[in-house]
Amino acid sequence: MTDGLFDLAPTSCTHCGRPLVNGGCGWCEKEQGQLKALTSVSPTWYDAAERWIMRQPKGTRFTSEQLTTCIGKPSPTAMHANNAVGAFISGQSRLKRIKPVGYTTSTHPGSHSAVIREWVKL
């Protein structure tokens, strides 16, 4: 019997079962952040983004910039709202509607040619 002196801290997340890193579960934190981002935008934007994805022919390669050029950003002013673009894309990937196929450079001047993910419609 121990008095708690040698009890070990949990090594896996009690929610998803994945290993804890530095005491936290990055996977669950990512999911919570994406949910927060998606709930900060109007359902109208989400529906438009989903329609845009579904209308793309199978095999079409695209970036998040192309999505936002066609339907607009979720919000020009709301805090964290534009994080919804990444959360939406990630969700579509989990649903197996798209998959990552490579990287390209951003064409938006404010992004200074940052490297961004390229996706393909399944």
Backbone as JSON, one array per atom type, in Angstrom:
{
  "sequence": "MTDGLFDLAPTSCTHCGRPLVNGGCGWCEKEQGQLKALTSVSPTWYDAAERWIMRQPKGTRFTSEQLTTCIGKPSPTAMHANNAVGAFISGQSRLKRIKPVGYTTSTHPGSHSAVIREWVKL",
  "N": [[0.84, -1.18, 0.0], [0.51, 2.21, -0.83], [1.23, 5.6, 0.11], [0.65, 7.61, -1.59], [2.92, 8.95, -2.19], [4.54, 7.9, -4.19], [2.86, 7.73, -6.34], [2.1, 7.83, -9.76], [1.75, 10.34, -12.26], [-0.97, 10.58, -14.62], [-0.47, 9.02, -17.82], [-1.78, 8.99, -20.16], [-4.4, 10.52, -22.08], [-7.49, 11.13, -20.56], [-9.74, 11.48, -22.02], [-9.38, 10.87, -24.85], [-7.47, 8.9, -24.9], [-4.94, 9.09, -25.98], [-1.33, 9.53, -25.76], [-0.09, 11.69, -23.17], [1.57, 14.8, -23.47], [3.9, 16.73, -21.99], [2.1, 16.96, -19.88], [-0.33, 17.53, -21.06], [-2.92, 17.02, -23.57], [-2.39, 17.32, -26.79], [-3.95, 16.69, -29.01], [-6.65, 16.76, -28.12], [-6.74, 19.42, -27.3], [-6.38, 20.69, -29.74], [-8.74, 19.89, -31.04], [-10.64, 21.18, -29.39], [-9.96, 23.85, -29.83], [-10.48, 24.08, -32.57], [-13.23, 23.64, -32.6], [-14.07, 25.87, -31.15], [-13.3, 27.88, -32.92], [-14.91, 27.29, -35.18], [-17.48, 27.62, -34.13], [-17.55, 30.3, -33.87], [-18.21, 31.51, -36.21], [-20.64, 32.39, -38.74], [-23.34, 30.18, -39.57], [-23.96, 30.42, -42.22], [-21.56, 31.04, -43.58], [-20.14, 28.64, -43.13], [-21.82, 26.79, -44.43], [-21.62, 27.73, -47.06], [-18.9, 27.27, -47.54], [-18.82, 24.48, -47.35], [-20.49, 23.78, -49.49], [-18.92, 24.78, -51.58], [-16.67, 23.08, -51.48], [-17.92, 20.6, -52.0], [-18.81, 20.96, -54.59], [-16.57, 20.94, -56.13], [-14.86, 19.23, -58.7], [-13.91, 15.77, -58.56], [-10.53, 15.15, -57.81], [-9.65, 17.74, -58.1], [-7.26, 20.14, -57.3], [-6.52, 22.35, -54.64], [-6.2, 25.28, -52.52], [-6.51, 26.73, -49.21], [-6.61, 29.42, -49.61], [-7.75, 29.7, -52.13], [-10.31, 28.83, -51.59], [-11.2, 30.85, -49.78], [-10.98, 33.05, -51.45], [-13.0, 32.59, -53.25], [-15.4, 32.36, -51.67], [-15.13, 34.13, -49.61], [-13.75, 35.36, -46.49], [-14.45, 34.08, -43.19], [-15.03, 36.15, -41.32], [-14.39, 39.58, -41.36], [-13.69, 40.96, -39.08], [-14.21, 39.64, -36.59], [-12.88, 38.21, -33.63], [-10.66, 35.52, -33.78], [-12.21, 34.3, -35.73], [-11.33, 33.83, -38.36], [-9.71, 31.67, -38.01], [-11.37, 29.64, -38.39], [-11.29, 28.82, -41.01], [-9.07, 27.07, -41.32], [-9.89, 25.18, -39.43], [-12.23, 24.28, -40.64], [-11.21, 23.15, -43.04], [-9.6, 21.12, -41.94], [-11.58, 19.57, -40.75], [-12.98, 18.71, -43.03], [-11.08, 17.08, -44.13], [-10.91, 15.08, -42.15], [-13.4, 13.96, -42.6], [-12.92, 12.66, -44.89], [-13.31, 13.88, -47.36], [-11.5, 15.42, -48.63], [-7.92, 15.44, -49.17], [-4.55, 15.98, -48.06], [-2.05, 16.97, -50.4], [0.32, 18.17, -50.89], [2.48, 21.07, -50.8], [2.4, 24.6, -51.33], [3.14, 28.01, -52.27], [1.87, 30.92, -50.68], [-0.3, 33.27, -52.23], [-1.31, 35.63, -51.38], [-0.54, 38.96, -50.7], [-0.04, 39.86, -48.03], [0.79, 37.6, -46.75], [3.36, 37.09, -47.48], [4.5, 35.12, -49.24], [4.27, 32.74, -47.78], [4.49, 29.26, -46.89], [1.91, 27.08, -47.74], [-0.64, 24.58, -47.32], [-1.59, 22.26, -49.83], [-4.51, 20.81, -51.19], [-6.53, 18.01, -52.26], [-9.58, 17.21, -53.86], [-11.56, 14.47, -53.01]],
  "CA": [[0.0, 0.0, 0.0], [1.3, 3.44, -0.89], [0.58, 6.77, 0.7], [0.56, 8.63, -2.62], [4.23, 9.54, -2.43], [5.11, 7.4, -5.44], [1.85, 7.63, -7.39], [2.52, 8.48, -11.0], [0.74, 11.14, -12.98], [-1.49, 9.84, -15.78], [0.36, 9.1, -19.01], [-2.62, 9.09, -21.34], [-5.56, 11.41, -21.96], [-8.69, 10.43, -20.08], [-10.8, 11.66, -23.02], [-9.15, 10.17, -26.12], [-6.55, 7.78, -24.7], [-3.62, 9.34, -26.58], [-0.32, 9.88, -24.74], [0.03, 13.08, -22.75], [2.87, 15.42, -23.71], [4.04, 17.85, -21.04], [0.92, 17.02, -19.04], [-1.55, 17.87, -21.8], [-3.23, 16.27, -24.78], [-2.43, 18.23, -27.93], [-5.05, 16.34, -29.9], [-7.9, 17.29, -27.56], [-6.65, 20.88, -27.33], [-6.62, 21.06, -31.13], [-10.18, 19.72, -31.29], [-11.36, 22.23, -28.68], [-9.69, 25.11, -30.52], [-11.21, 24.09, -33.84], [-14.65, 23.81, -32.29], [-14.25, 27.27, -30.77], [-13.2, 28.68, -34.15], [-16.07, 27.05, -36.03], [-18.69, 28.17, -33.53], [-17.48, 31.76, -33.88], [-18.62, 32.02, -37.52], [-22.06, 32.16, -39.05], [-23.63, 28.95, -40.31], [-23.99, 30.76, -43.64], [-20.21, 30.86, -44.13], [-19.82, 27.21, -43.1], [-22.59, 26.14, -45.5], [-21.03, 28.14, -48.35], [-17.62, 26.56, -47.67], [-19.12, 23.08, -47.61], [-20.99, 23.7, -50.88], [-17.79, 24.99, -52.48], [-15.9, 21.82, -51.5], [-18.7, 19.53, -52.64], [-18.96, 21.26, -56.03], [-15.31, 20.75, -56.84], [-14.76, 17.9, -59.3], [-12.93, 14.85, -57.97], [-9.18, 15.35, -58.33], [-9.31, 19.16, -58.11], [-6.3, 20.59, -56.28], [-6.87, 23.7, -54.18], [-5.66, 25.74, -51.24], [-7.49, 27.48, -48.41], [-6.71, 30.75, -50.21], [-8.71, 29.63, -53.22], [-11.62, 28.76, -50.94], [-11.6, 32.16, -49.25], [-11.13, 33.97, -52.57], [-14.32, 32.33, -53.86], [-16.56, 32.56, -50.79], [-14.81, 35.14, -48.61], [-13.31, 34.91, -45.16], [-15.58, 33.99, -42.27], [-15.34, 37.45, -40.74], [-13.26, 40.51, -41.47], [-13.39, 41.62, -37.82], [-14.41, 38.84, -35.38], [-11.69, 37.59, -33.05], [-10.48, 34.08, -34.01], [-13.14, 33.76, -36.72], [-10.65, 33.33, -39.55], [-9.17, 30.36, -37.69], [-12.38, 28.69, -38.83], [-10.91, 28.29, -42.32], [-8.25, 25.89, -41.05], [-10.72, 24.19, -38.73], [-13.12, 23.71, -41.63], [-10.41, 22.29, -43.92], [-9.23, 19.95, -41.15], [-12.79, 18.76, -40.61], [-13.27, 18.07, -44.32], [-10.09, 16.01, -44.27], [-11.35, 13.98, -41.28], [-14.56, 13.35, -43.23], [-12.41, 12.0, -46.11], [-13.76, 14.56, -48.57], [-10.29, 15.96, -49.22], [-6.7, 14.97, -48.52], [-3.4, 16.83, -48.39], [-1.22, 16.41, -51.47], [1.59, 18.87, -51.0], [2.57, 22.44, -50.31], [2.66, 25.63, -52.32], [3.34, 29.29, -51.59], [0.74, 31.82, -50.62], [-0.33, 34.35, -53.22], [-1.78, 36.87, -50.74], [0.62, 39.81, -50.39], [0.22, 39.94, -46.6], [1.37, 36.35, -46.27], [4.77, 37.11, -47.85], [4.86, 33.84, -49.86], [4.33, 31.66, -46.79], [4.17, 27.92, -47.38], [0.57, 26.65, -47.33], [-1.0, 23.21, -47.7], [-2.43, 22.05, -51.0], [-5.45, 19.73, -50.96], [-7.22, 17.47, -53.44], [-10.95, 16.74, -53.62], [-11.7, 13.02, -53.21]],
  "C": [[0.89, 1.24, 0.0], [0.52, 4.58, -0.29], [0.48, 7.91, -0.31], [1.89, 9.24, -2.97], [4.79, 9.12, -3.78], [4.08, 7.21, -6.54], [2.32, 8.41, -8.61], [1.37, 9.28, -11.6], [0.25, 10.33, -14.17], [-0.59, 10.04, -16.99], [-0.46, 9.17, -20.29], [-3.85, 9.94, -21.04], [-6.78, 10.61, -21.52], [-9.84, 10.56, -21.08], [-10.58, 10.8, -24.26], [-8.18, 9.0, -26.02], [-5.17, 7.98, -25.29], [-2.63, 9.73, -25.48], [-0.32, 11.37, -24.43], [1.45, 13.56, -23.03], [2.92, 16.67, -22.84], [2.76, 18.06, -20.24], [-0.38, 17.33, -19.76], [-1.72, 17.02, -23.04], [-3.38, 17.26, -25.93], [-3.6, 17.96, -28.85], [-6.37, 16.94, -29.4], [-7.9, 18.82, -27.56], [-6.9, 21.4, -28.74], [-8.11, 20.99, -31.44], [-10.99, 20.83, -30.63], [-11.18, 23.58, -29.36], [-10.44, 25.2, -31.84], [-12.71, 24.27, -33.62], [-14.95, 25.27, -31.93], [-14.22, 28.17, -32.01], [-14.45, 28.51, -35.01], [-17.36, 27.62, -35.45], [-18.68, 29.7, -33.5], [-17.92, 32.36, -35.21], [-20.09, 31.69, -37.78], [-22.23, 30.83, -39.79], [-23.67, 29.2, -41.82], [-22.62, 30.57, -44.27], [-19.87, 29.38, -44.2], [-20.54, 26.49, -44.23], [-22.01, 26.48, -46.87], [-19.7, 27.41, -48.58], [-17.86, 25.09, -48.0], [-19.64, 22.88, -49.04], [-19.85, 23.85, -51.87], [-16.96, 23.72, -52.61], [-16.66, 20.76, -52.3], [-18.85, 19.74, -54.14], [-17.67, 21.07, -56.82], [-15.28, 19.36, -57.46], [-13.69, 17.07, -58.59], [-11.58, 15.08, -58.64], [-8.75, 16.81, -58.39], [-8.36, 19.48, -56.97], [-6.64, 22.03, -55.91], [-6.15, 24.01, -52.88], [-6.77, 26.46, -50.48], [-7.65, 28.89, -48.98], [-7.72, 30.76, -51.35], [-10.13, 29.57, -52.67], [-12.06, 30.14, -50.49], [-11.69, 33.22, -50.35], [-12.52, 33.82, -53.18], [-15.48, 32.68, -52.94], [-16.34, 33.63, -49.73], [-14.34, 34.52, -47.31], [-14.52, 34.89, -44.24], [-16.0, 35.33, -41.67], [-14.15, 38.37, -40.89], [-12.84, 41.09, -40.12], [-13.45, 40.73, -36.58], [-13.12, 38.16, -34.93], [-11.73, 36.08, -33.27], [-11.35, 33.52, -35.13], [-12.41, 33.19, -37.93], [-9.87, 32.05, -39.28], [-10.13, 29.26, -38.14], [-12.04, 28.11, -40.19], [-10.09, 27.02, -42.14], [-9.03, 24.79, -40.35], [-11.67, 23.51, -39.71], [-12.37, 22.73, -42.54], [-10.02, 21.01, -43.19], [-10.42, 19.01, -40.99], [-13.15, 18.03, -41.89], [-12.3, 16.91, -44.58], [-10.47, 14.81, -43.4], [-12.55, 13.24, -41.85], [-14.2, 12.62, -44.54], [-12.99, 12.59, -47.39], [-12.59, 15.15, -49.35], [-9.1, 15.3, -48.56], [-5.55, 15.87, -48.92], [-2.55, 16.16, -49.46], [0.11, 17.12, -51.62], [1.51, 20.26, -50.4], [2.8, 23.36, -51.49], [2.89, 26.93, -51.56], [2.09, 30.15, -51.7], [0.84, 32.89, -51.7], [-0.84, 35.66, -52.62], [-0.57, 37.7, -50.32], [0.96, 39.86, -48.9], [0.85, 38.69, -46.02], [2.84, 36.19, -46.64], [5.27, 35.75, -48.35], [5.04, 32.71, -48.85], [3.98, 30.33, -47.44], [2.8, 27.52, -46.84], [0.29, 25.26, -47.91], [-1.85, 23.24, -48.98], [-3.23, 20.78, -50.77], [-5.99, 19.21, -52.27], [-8.58, 16.96, -53.01], [-11.0, 15.24, -53.92], [-13.04, 12.69, -53.81]]
}
